[in-house]
Amino acid sequence: MEVVPERTKPGGRVNYRLIYVMCPVKPSEVIKTSLSRKMLFKGQQVASSINDAFELKPGRWVVDSFFTLPANSPRGVYALEVSFDAPSGQAHKKVRSFIVANDA
């Protein structure tokens, strides 16, 4: 997972790119899972969303999503946490940080 840009202004938009690979037993099998996104500032959740019907498809996929920060967002380091449960039941979580600053 990557977050772009690594530095943005309050009210800016952050793109996160999640790349996954899935090789199911049945080649055409699509698996639905819950995908959770959380934005944290100083360890506190400031935004979140959950997609309870996220589809994991066979192959290698790139998923781009965006968060737009409120114009009054405090300056500092933020963390974006993305997690989902794999078909095996194992949880996968990725966390990346970015900076909100006036000089972005």
Secondary structure, DSSP 8 states (H G I E B T S, - for coil): -EEE-SEE-TT-EEEEEEEEEE--SSTT--EEEEEEEEEEETTEEEEEEEEEEEEE-SEEEEEEEEEE--TT--SEEEEEEEEEE-TTS-EEEEEEEEEE-TT-
